[in-house]
Amino acid sequence: WFECEVEVPYEAVAMNFVINYYEHYDNNGGADFKAPLFLPASAPSLDAWQAGLAEALRQREVARRSEAARAAEERERRAEEKKRRAQELVKAVERRKVRHVLFTQPEVVPAGGEVTVHYCPRDTPLAGRQQLYLMGGWNRWSHRRSFGPIAMHPPGEGGEHWQATVQVPKDAFKMDFVFADVPGGEGVYDNRGGFDYHLPVEGSPIREQPLHICHIAVEMAPIAKVGGLGDVVTALGRAVQEQGHLVEVVLPRYDFFTHSPVLKDQLRFETEFEWGGTRVYVTTAVVENLRVFFIEPRNGFFATPTVYGRYDDEVRFDFFCKAALEFLLKTGRQPDILHCHDWSTAHVAAAYWRDYHPYGLHKPRVVFTIHNLNYGQKKIGEAAHACQKFTTVSPTYAFEVGANPVIAPHAHKFLGIRNGIDPELWSPEENPFLPQGYGPENVVEGKKAARQALRQRLGLTTWNDKFIVAVVSRLTGQKGVPLIKHAAFRTLDRGGQFVLLGSAPDPRVQADFDALAGQMGGQDAAFCFKYDEPLSHLIYAAADMVVVPSMFEPCGLTQMIAMRYGSVPIVRHTGGLRDTVFDVDFDKERAAWELYGSSDWRRDGIDATNGFAFTGTDAPALDYALNRAIDAWYNDRAWFQGLQRRVMEQDWSWNRPAIDYIELYFS
């Protein structure tokens, strides 16, 4: 006989056990051994004992829920505080950038007082002009009073700033102005790239009224997401609404909404009307804190299992555009801005001015955003002509496509505003898909845990803790397929591990990558040919470097997500990749200006660079960036880890783009 003593918990009613000797077990023929237990001596009765257990369980559950609620509140508080600090930094950077060009005395413009504007034209369109004029108005140009043109006093000897003094109305909350080299008419103007200059005025009894923005779109994340358009509608709408404005969305009601867990039991009837030869029903729900109206015509246009793909997409979406405008007209809504997106709702712009503005829907102005110029260029051109302002998804991409014949005639109202990412969705701090949460302060430990988990999941060797290079991308020509392949070979050649997540819509391209996986797959390379979002979080966290070698890239989210997880981006400088990734060797000045509003990074001690970049389209060009990154990892690990911390601390959320869009809406 063998024996042992076991401590029995107070609440136990039976003992279950097996007996083993190393790898040999006696589990009672698979049934395990069971032994009933007597009530504790302190228990007066079975009922009292059970009641005591139930009460103890209830107290533990109450305490657990209370602690969970407290932890959730603390996480939310920290997230809100982090967001507030990021928003304050964005505003501070904009103030620094403006101060590089102008400042006022007093620094805060006083309602009912005087203000002197000091203007340095050195880095503006007015550089070198012999005479300058200041002209402007108040309250977003809506005030009855205006000022100027005022001839500005030239700078004194050794100075750079011209100046002019203006009397401020008592009821002004905003000062609006531009500079010119003529008192009016044809000349050169500095209007801050079409946004004009705006300074807040303090002491006014009047406050600026919030805007009412209505997005008309065929996609919206998460309920009708196909590509980046759906993400932008939701994320931009939320970010602008968080700044105190009212944002609504009008969307088709697709058949697949019936199975949407987000919309389950949420949809409420709003109105109905006869239009376009059919009955149109409108329902509403709140999605991601945004009020959404769903257009459902009885002609079956949106009784579809997908957003796109029918032979009559153009006809269906044109119908939707006018039905959305009809809904606004019939319900008496007068938004300040109609924001339409891509070819699918481009028809809103022309239809509004032709068929609705003269007949009661008089207040809105139209903003149009191009997400993908490869589709529907005729419709995009019509919208560019009819709208007041139109945008694309990054400043550099706007420059690259500016000569396109559908854009060039309207270039004076075209600009690029980069997209952002959702820092709560892409968060290494609180993430169920990672083995360990981490932030900038413990990025080294967090990424090490993620590397171990990724290697275990994908069957990669853990020997020598090699660096990991990742690609998360669709495998198309736009994304630089030959360079992606080259990155795989170069990574292994330099002693690293390569991980790819993505697939190719072209079967020939997919076959090439299948062959590559067969050739390279093993202990140092893994290829996952499907989109797996939980796995993507782990890859971003585990990777030391993420390669984005796109031939063109309107904005790109991969590089921003990578930085959120402390992975260093290696990108081709095109489109939005150039606007978000600043090379550690040659972009220090541009990075300091764009991210911190510093005109002298040496003087201010700022290094805001965040990656490695190249400009060519061949393998040697990629090697130039990739080899520098790998060399840094090998030769100065502490510096490389510091770079990982720095990229994590940068804000690539919608905070900055939202402010840019709000300024655009007001303009």
N, C-alpha and C positions, 0 to 999 in steps of 0.2 A: 504494500500500500504506500502511495505517495500522498502527501498532504500539504496544504498551504492555507494561509489565512487571507480573506478578502474583506475589505471594508465595504459594508452595504449601505447605500444611500438611504436616507430616511423615507423617501417617497417610493422606493422599489417595492414591487409586489411579487416579482419572480426573478430567479437568477438563471441566465442563459449562458452556457459556456461550452468550449471545446478544449481538447487536450492535445498538445503537440510535443514532438521531440524533433527539433530542427525542422526538416521539410516534411516530416511524417505527422499526420493528424488523425485523431480519433474524434469524429463529429457525430457519433451515434448513428452511423449509416445515413448521414445527410440530414438528419432531423435535429441535430444539436442536442445537448443535454439541457434539461430544464428542471428547476427545483423551486417549489412554492416557498414563500417566506411568511413567517408569522408577523402579526402586527407588532410595532414597537411597544415596549412595555409602557411608555408614556402615553400611548393612545387610549383614551377611555372607551372608544367603540369604533367599529368600522365606519359608521356614518360620520362621526366626528373627525376620524383620520382622513377620510376622503374629502370632507369639507375643508379641512386644513390645507390639504394638497391643492385643492382648487383655488383657495384664496392666495396661497403662495404663488401659484402659477399666474393668477390674475395680476398680482402685484408686480411680478417679474415682467409680464407683458406690458403693463402700464408704464413701467420704468423704461423698458426697451423702446416703446413708441415715443415716449417723452424725449429720450436721448436722441432717437432718430430725427424727431422734429427739430430739436435744438441744433443738431448737426446740420440739418438741411437749411435752417435759418442762418446759421453761421456761414455755410457755403455760399448762400445767396447774398449775404451781406458782403462777404469778401469779393464775390464776383461783381456786385454793384460798385463797390469801392474801387476795384481795379478798372472797371469801365469808366467810372467818373474821372479817375486819374488820367486814363488814356484820352478821354475827351478834352480834359483841360490841357494836356500836352499838345493835342492837335491845334487847339485855339492859340496856345502860346507860340507854337511854331509859325502859325499864320501871322500873328502879330509881329514876330521877329522878321519875317519875310517882308511884310509891309513896311516895317520901320527901316529896313535897308533902303527903301525908296523914299519914305516920307515919315514925318512925325509932326505932332501938333503941340502948341503951347496955348493953354494948359494941356497936359497929357490927356485928360478926360474932357471931351467937348461939353460945355455947360449950356443947358437950355436957357435962353434969354440973355446970354452973355456973348463975348467975342472969342474967336479962336483964330490963331495964326497957323497956317499950313506951311510947313517947310518941305520942299520937294527936291530930291536929287535925281536928275534925269540920266545919270551916267550909264545905268544898265537898262534903259527903257528905249522905246522907239524915238524918244525926243532927245537922245544924246547929241550934243553938239549944236543944238538950235540956239539962235541968237535972241529969240523972244519967246516967252511962254505965257500962256493964259490959263487961268483956273475958272471953271464954270461948273455949276451944279444945282442941286435942289435938296429936298428934305423928304423924309418918310417914304423911302423907296420911290422917289420922284413923284409922289402923289400929292404933295403939299402945294397949296396955291402959290406959295412964294418960291422963287428961285434966286440964284445969284450968278453974277458974271455975264459975259467974260470979264475977268479981272486981270489986268496986266500984272504979272508977278515981278517983284523986285529981284534983280540978279544977285548972285552971291558976291560977297566982298572978296578982297584979295586972299587967295589961298583957300577959300571956301568952295563948297559944292552945292549948297542948298539955295534954291529960289524960294521966295516967300510971298504970301498974300494973306490979308486979314479979312474975316467974314463975320457978320453979325448973325447970331443964331436965334431963330424964332423960339418963343416960350413953349410952343406946343410941338417942337420937333423931337422925335425919338431916334432918328437916323439921319446922318449927313451923307449925301450922295454927290459924287463929283468925278470929273475927268480933267485931264490936262491936254493942251493942244499948242501948236505953234502958230495958230491963227485965231482970231477972235470969233470965227464962225465960218461955215462953208467948207470948201475943199482945203485939206491940209493934213497934217500928221497928228494923230490923237493917241494918247495913252489912256485906254479905258480898261486896263488890267485884263487884257485878253478877252474882252467882251463882258466881263462881270461888273465893270465899273468899280470905283473905290467907295466903300461904305464904312463909316465910323459910327459907333453907338453914341448917343447923346444922353446925358444923365440929367435928371431933374424935371423931365417932361411929365405933365399930368396924363399924357396919352401913352399907351403901350402898343407895341406892334402886335397886330392880330395874327393868329396862326393861319397857316395855309391849309387849304383843303385840296388834296391830291387824289386823283382817281386813276389807277392803273387799269388799262384795258389790254388783256393778254390772253393767250390760249394755253399758257403753262403757268403753274404755280407750285412750288415745293411746299410740302411733301405730297400733296394730293394729286397733282398732274405734272410730274417732273419728267422731262425727256432729256434735257441738257441744261446748260448753264443759264438759259433764259429763266427757267422756273426758279432757280436759286436766287437770281437777281431780284425778281419781282417780290419775293418774300423777304429776303434779307434787307434790300434797300427800303422797302416799305416799313419794316419794323424799325430800322435805324432812324429814318426820318420821323416816324411817329414818336420815338423816344426823345426826340428833340422838341416835342411839344406840338406837333402838327397833326392834322387829321388825315389818315390815309385809308382809302378804300380800294377794293379790287373788283373788277367785273370779269367773269370767267364763263365759258360755256359749261353747261351741266352735261358731262359725259355719262354714258351708261355705266362705266366702271366705277363711278362714285358710289353706286349701290353697295359695293363691297368694301368701301373705304372705312377702316376703323377710326380714322380721324373725324369723319363726318357722321358716324353712326349716331342716330338719335339727336342730331344737332340741327338739321335743316328745318327751317321755318318758312312758311309762305310769306312772300313780301307783296307781290302784286301780279296782275295779269293784264294783257292788252292784245288787241288785234293789230297785226302789222305784217307786211310782206306776204299777204295771202295766207296767213296761218295764225293760230293762237299762240301767244308767247307767255309762258309762265316764268316768274322770277321767284327764286327762293334765296334764303340767306343763312349764313353761319359765320362763326368766328373761327378763323384758322390762323394759328401762330399769332394770336392777339390782333389780327387784322380783320375788319368787317369785309366779308366777301359776298357778292351778289352773283347768283348763277342764272344764266340765260338758258331757258329750255323751250325751244320752239316745237310745236307739235308736228312739224313736217319731217321729223326724224333726222335732221342734219347732224345731231350729236349723239344719236343712238349708236355709238361706236365703242369698240373695246379698247381703242387706242386714240391718242391725240391726233397723230398724223397717219397717212397711209392710204386714204381713200382716193379714188381718181378725181374727186371733186373738192379737194381741200381748198382750193382758191375760192370757189363759189361759196362753200360753207363758211369760211372765215370772213369773207366780205359781208355775208349776211349777218354774221355775229357782230361785226364792227358797227353796222347801222342799227342793229337791234339794241346794242349796248347804249348807243347815243339816244335812241328812242326811249329807252328806259329812263335815262337821266332827264330827258325833256318831260316825259309824262309824270314823273314823280317830283318835278320842281327842283331837282338838285342843280346847284350852280357851283361846281368845283372851280377852284382857281386854275388848276392844271389838269389836263388830260395827258397822261403819259402812255404812249403806245410803243410796241416792241416788235422789231423785225418785220419781215414781209407779211407775216400772218395777221398783224393788226395795223399795218401801214395805212390801210384804207381809211382808218379813223381820221387822219389829218385832213385829207381832201373832202371827205364826206361831211365832216363837221362844218367847215367854212362854207361849203356849197348848200347843204341841206338843213343845217340846224342852227348855226349862228344867227342867220337872219330871222329865224322863226321862234325865238324865245330862249334858246340855250346860249345866252349872249356873253356870259362871263369868262369861260375858260380860255386859256391859251394852251397851245399844243407843244409837247416835247416828245421827240421820237428817238429811240435808241436802237442802233445797229449792233446786233450781237454776232451775226454771221453774214458777211457780204457775199457769200457764195450762192445764196439762194434769193430769188425774187428781186433781181436788181431793178427791174422796171418799176415795181411797186415801191421799192426803197427810194428811187429817184423822185417818184410822185410825192411821197411823204416828205422828203427833204425839201421839196419846193413849197409845200403847203404849211409846214410847221414853223413855229417861231424859233426854236432851237433844236438841233439834233446832235446826238452824241454817239460815240462808240466807247469801247470798254477799257481803253488805256490811251494816254497821250501819245506814246510812240506809234501805236497802231493807227491813230488818227492821222499822224504825219505820213505814215507809209501808204495809206489808202487815199490821201487827200487829192491826188491827181486823177482818181477814178472818175470817169465821165458822169456818173450819177451824183457825185459829191462835189466835184470842182466848181460847178456854177453856183453853189451855195456855201462855199468855204467860209464866208464871213460869219455864218451862224453855226459852224461845226466845231466841236472840240471833243477831246478824249478825257474821260474820267474813269480811273481804274476801278475794277471790281474789288470786293473784299471777301473775306472768309468769315464764317461763324466761329468765333473763338470758344464758344461753349460746346458746339458739336465736335470740333477738332481740339480737344483739350487733353493734354497728357496728365494734368493734375488729378482730374476726376474722370477715370476712363475704365469701364468694365472690361475692355478688350486688352488691357495691359496687365502684366503681372505685378506692376508696382507703379503708383502714381509718382510724378516728379515735376519739378519746376526748374527754373534756371539755377537755383542754389544747389540742387542735387542732380543735375543733368547727367553727370558721369555715372552715378550709381543707377539712375533710372534707365539709361540707355543700355547699360551692361545687363541688367535684368531682362530687358526687352530682347537683346541679342541672344541671350541664352534660350529664351522662350521661342524665338523665331527659328533658331537652329534646330531645336528639338522638334518643332512642328514640321519643318521642311526637310529634316534629315541631313542637315549640314554638319560638318565636323566642328567641334568646339576647340580643337587643338590650336593653341597659340593665339586665340582670341583675335582673329584677323579682322581688318576693316571690312565693312559691308558697303557696297555701292548698290543702290536700288533704282529701278525705273518703274513708275506707276503711270501707265499711259495706254490709250488706244494705239494699236499698231497700224497707223496709216502713214501715207506719204507726208502729210503735214507734220507729223510728229518726229520725222527724221529717222525712218526705219534703218537705213544703212549705218547711221551713227549709233543707234541703240545697239546694233549687233557689234559694232566696233568697241563700244564701251564694255560689253561683256568680255570680249577677248582681252582688252587692255587691263581690265580689273584683275583677271586671273593671272595674266602675265606679270603684274606687279605684286602678286602675293595676296590678293584680297578675295572676297566672296561676292558673288553677283546674284541679285534677286530681281526677278521681273514679275509684275502683276499686270495683266492686260490681255486683250485678244484683238484679232484682226477681222474686220468685216469682209475683207477680200480673201477668199480661200487659198489663193496662191501665196499671199503673204503669210497666212497662217501656216501653210505647209512648210514654208522656209523656217519659221520659228519652231515648228514641231521638230524639224531636222536639227536645228541648233540645240534644242533641249536634249535630243537624243545624243548629240555629240558632246555637249558640255555638262549636262545634268549629272549631279552626283554630290560629292561631299563639299564642293565649293561653289556650286551654281544651282539655282532652283528657278523653275519657270511655272507660273500659275496662270493658265490661259482662260480666266474668267474673272469677272469683277466680284470681289468678296470684300465688302466694306469692313467687317471686323478684322480681317487679315490686313487690309490696307492700313488701319491704325497701328497694328503691330509692326508692319514694315517701316512706316514712317518713324516710329519710335526706335527701331533697332538700327536703322541705316545710319552710317556716319556721313554719307554723301548721297544726294539724289540727283540724277542726271535728267535734264530736260533739254534735248537738242533740237527743238522744233525749227522747221524751215520758216514758218510764220506762226505767230501766236497772238491773237487779239488781246487776250489778257493772261490767261493761265492761272490755275489755282494750285497746281501741284507744288510749285516752288514756295508759295506762301504757307501751305499746309506743312511742307517739310520743315520750314523755319519754326513753325509753331511747336514742332517736336524736337527741335535742336539738331536737325539734320542740315548739313551745309549744302546749298544748291549749287549745281554746276550747269550753267545754262548757255544757250546761244542768245546773244543780245539782239533780240527782235521783239517788237510789240511790247506787251505787258511784262515780258521777262526783263527787258531793259529798265522798265520803270520800277521794278521791285528788287532786282538783284544788282548789287554794287560790288565790283571786283575789288578784292583786297589790295591789289597792287596798283591799280590805276584809276580808281573811282572815289578816292577819299574826299575830294572837294565836292563832287556831285552828291555823294551820300550825306555829307554834313549839311549841305544846303537843303536837300529834299526832306530829310528826316528830322532835322533839328533847327532849320532856319539859320544856320551858321555860315557866314561868308568867309570865314578863315578857320579851317579845322585845326591848323597848328596853334594859332593864338588861343582858341577855345579848348584845345586838348580833346577834340572829338574824333573818334574813329567809329564811323557808323557803317563801314563796309560789312558785307554779309555773305559773300560767296565768291565763286570763280566763274569767269565768263570768257566767251570766244565769239568771233564774228563770222568766220568762214563757214563753209558748208561741207568740208571734207574731213577725213580722219585726222590729218595733222592739226587742223584747227581745234578739234575736240581734244586731242592729246595735249595741246598747249594749256588748256584749263584743267583737264583731269589729272595730268601729271603733276601740276603745281599743287593741287589739293592733296594728292597721295604723298608727295614729298613732304608737305607740311605735317601730315599725320605721322610719317615716319620720323622726321627730323626734329620736330618740336611739338610733342604731344600736349604739353601744357598750353602752348599758344592755341593749338587746334581746339582744345576743350574750352578755352576762353572764347573762341569764335562761336562755338556751339551755344554757350551761355548768352552771348550777345544777340544771336539771331532769335533766340527764344524771347528776349526782352522787347523786341521790336513789335509794333502794333500793325498788323495787316488786316484788321477787322474793317467793318463798314463805318467806323467813326469818321475818318477823313473823307471818304467818298460821299457820305451823307451830307456833310457840311458843304461840299462842292455842289452837290445836287440842289440843296436848299438855296444856295446863292444863284444857281442857274434858274431855278423856278422863279425866284424874285426878279431876275433880270428880264 
